[in-house]
Amino acid sequence: MKVYKLKNNFKGLKKGTQFYLIAESEFIGVKDFVLRTKDLTTRISINERELHNHFTLLKNE
């Protein structure tokens, strides 16, 4: 499972928060990602640009 870390504050979430990548979809060239915090309390849906600008991949299993 892919684990991402937040590079900077984003949408009310603090820098350093870790997320699991739950779902990844693509429709007509637009990619969307659903991430959940490691404690599974918060879920966010973001696009590919936001993923690359605000998150760093920590672990890819």
Summary of the structure (lengths in Angstrom):
residues: 61
radius of gyration: 10.9
end to end distance: 5.0
largest distance: 32.4
contacts: 147
relative contact order: 0.32
helix: 11%
strand: 59%
